[in-house]
Amino acid sequence: MRLRPALPEDASAIARTEEVAAHHPWTREQVAASLALPTTRGWVAEAGVVRAHLLVSSQGAEGEVLILAVHPSCRRRGWARQLLRAACEAWTELGVEEAFLEIRADNQAALRLYAELGWETAGTRTSYYRDGTDAVVMRWQAIPGGR
Ligand SMILES: CC(C)(COP(=O)(O)OP(=O)(O)OC[C@H]1O[C@@H](n2cnc3c(N)ncnc32)[C@H](O)[C@@H]1OP(=O)(O)O)[C@@H](O)C(=O)NCCC(=O)NCCS
């Protein structure tokens, strides 16, 4: 697989991965609308077929992770880590100082992934998800001079 920036025409493939991989999947329309925004940046990992993706946004000094998913057949090969490193590099270049995301409190894989990459727990949103699950808010902070 190789990593590359996401293109508008990737929206359908990204939505297909969302459908099989994400807890709260975005539709093709949501992905396409987000990719069309100047505040969104995205990357995909593909081997002919797009199997992993990350969309983030940034406004001024603040960034946000929008969606991240890796197809079940391609997990534990470091693709999420690589996608997140690409985003953190882009944020650093853009002058983003801190970034946030919400993770389901029962999503051990994602909690461990972000912790391993230096994200810190910033708080909890009680019963944030429709099924009553809490959200853990995680924060990334840029290190002056790059990470
Ligand atoms: C979370 C997710 C994106 C991880 O993708 P991935 O490509 O398998 O992750 P990586 O291979 O880059 O893993 C990097 C590190 O994250 C942690 N990690 C990843 N999956 C894990 C799991 N199932 N259990 C425990 N730790 C896990 C490990 O520390 C791992 O390093 P290691 O493999 O050397 O132990 C993937 O499981 C997924 O798509 N889940 C469903 C959607 C989701 O939860 N998205 C994130 C919402 S914010």
The ligand as an SDF file (V2000), in Angstrom:
LIG
                    3D

 48 50  0  0  0  0  0  0  0  0999 V2000
   -8.1740    2.3910   15.2380 C   0  0  0  0  0  0  0  0  0  0  0  0
   -7.7140    2.0270   13.8120 C   0  0  0  0  0  0  0  0  0  0  0  0
   -7.8010    3.2530   12.9240 C   0  0  0  0  0  0  0  0  0  0  0  0
   -6.2340    1.5560   13.9110 C   0  0  0  0  0  0  0  0  0  0  0  0
   -5.7600    1.3140   12.5810 O   0  0  0  0  0  0  0  0  0  0  0  0
   -4.4840    0.3980   12.3070 P   0  0  0  0  0  0  0  0  0  0  0  0
   -3.9480    0.7240   10.9610 O   0  0  0  0  0  0  0  0  0  0  0  0
   -4.8110   -1.0270   12.5920 O   0  0  0  0  0  0  0  0  0  0  0  0
   -3.4570    0.9160   13.4240 O   0  0  0  0  0  0  0  0  0  0  0  0
   -1.8640    0.7760   13.3650 P   0  0  0  0  0  0  0  0  0  0  0  0
   -1.4770   -0.5250   12.7430 O   0  0  0  0  0  0  0  0  0  0  0  0
   -1.2870    2.0270   12.8040 O   0  0  0  0  0  0  0  0  0  0  0  0
   -1.5440    0.6830   14.9340 O   0  0  0  0  0  0  0  0  0  0  0  0
   -0.6800    1.5790   15.5900 C   0  0  0  0  0  0  0  0  0  0  0  0
   -0.7660    1.3140   17.0870 C   0  0  0  0  0  0  0  0  0  0  0  0
   -2.0910    1.5760   17.5770 O   0  0  0  0  0  0  0  0  0  0  0  0
   -2.4240    0.6200   18.6100 C   0  0  0  0  0  0  0  0  0  0  0  0
   -3.4850   -0.2680   18.1440 N   0  0  0  0  0  0  0  0  0  0  0  0
   -4.0240   -0.3380   16.9000 C   0  0  0  0  0  0  0  0  0  0  0  0
   -5.0010   -1.2670   16.8610 N   0  0  0  0  0  0  0  0  0  0  0  0
   -5.0740   -1.8020   18.1020 C   0  0  0  0  0  0  0  0  0  0  0  0
   -5.8860   -2.8120   18.6950 C   0  0  0  0  0  0  0  0  0  0  0  0
   -6.8280   -3.4710   17.9870 N   0  0  0  0  0  0  0  0  0  0  0  0
   -5.7090   -3.0880   19.9960 N   0  0  0  0  0  0  0  0  0  0  0  0
   -4.7730   -2.4470   20.7290 C   0  0  0  0  0  0  0  0  0  0  0  0
   -3.9540   -1.4940   20.2260 N   0  0  0  0  0  0  0  0  0  0  0  0
   -4.1210   -1.1740   18.9270 C   0  0  0  0  0  0  0  0  0  0  0  0
   -1.1590   -0.1860   18.8500 C   0  0  0  0  0  0  0  0  0  0  0  0
   -0.3770    0.5340   19.7970 O   0  0  0  0  0  0  0  0  0  0  0  0
   -0.5020   -0.1310   17.4840 C   0  0  0  0  0  0  0  0  0  0  0  0
    0.8750   -0.3830   17.5020 O   0  0  0  0  0  0  0  0  0  0  0  0
    1.3930   -1.9150   17.3900 P   0  0  0  0  0  0  0  0  0  0  0  0
    0.6470   -2.5730   16.2650 O   0  0  0  0  0  0  0  0  0  0  0  0
    2.8630   -1.7520   17.1080 O   0  0  0  0  0  0  0  0  0  0  0  0
    1.0810   -2.5540   18.7160 O   0  0  0  0  0  0  0  0  0  0  0  0
   -8.5450    0.8350   13.2270 C   0  0  0  0  0  0  0  0  0  0  0  0
   -8.6240   -0.2000   14.1840 O   0  0  0  0  0  0  0  0  0  0  0  0
   -9.9450    1.2280   12.8070 C   0  0  0  0  0  0  0  0  0  0  0  0
  -10.1850    1.6030   11.6600 O   0  0  0  0  0  0  0  0  0  0  0  0
  -10.9070    1.1430   13.7650 N   0  0  0  0  0  0  0  0  0  0  0  0
  -12.3000    1.5030   13.5000 C   0  0  0  0  0  0  0  0  0  0  0  0
  -12.4650    3.0050   13.2630 C   0  0  0  0  0  0  0  0  0  0  0  0
  -11.8900    3.8110   14.4120 C   0  0  0  0  0  0  0  0  0  0  0  0
  -11.9220    3.4230   15.5610 O   0  0  0  0  0  0  0  0  0  0  0  0
  -11.3650    4.9950   14.0460 N   0  0  0  0  0  0  0  0  0  0  0  0
  -10.7760    5.9210   14.9990 C   0  0  0  0  0  0  0  0  0  0  0  0
  -11.8350    6.7920   15.5520 C   0  0  0  0  0  0  0  0  0  0  0  0
  -11.0930    8.2690   16.1500 S   0  0  0  0  0  0  0  0  0  0  0  0
  1  2  1  0
  2  3  1  0
  2  4  1  0
  2 36  1  0
  4  5  1  0
  5  6  1  0
  6  7  2  0
  6  8  1  0
  6  9  1  0
  9 10  1  0
 10 11  2  0
 10 12  1  0
 10 13  1  0
 13 14  1  0
 14 15  1  0
 15 16  1  0
 15 30  1  0
 16 17  1  0
 17 18  1  0
 17 28  1  0
 18 19  1  0
 18 27  1  0
 19 20  2  0
 20 21  1  0
 21 22  1  0
 21 27  2  0
 22 23  1  0
 22 24  2  0
 24 25  1  0
 25 26  2  0
 26 27  1  0
 28 29  1  0
 28 30  1  0
 30 31  1  0
 31 32  1  0
 32 33  2  0
 32 34  1  0
 32 35  1  0
 36 37  1  0
 36 38  1  0
 38 39  2  0
 38 40  1  0
 40 41  1  0
 41 42  1  0
 42 43  1  0
 43 44  2  0
 43 45  1  0
 45 46  1  0
 46 47  1  0
 47 48  1  0
M  END
$$$$
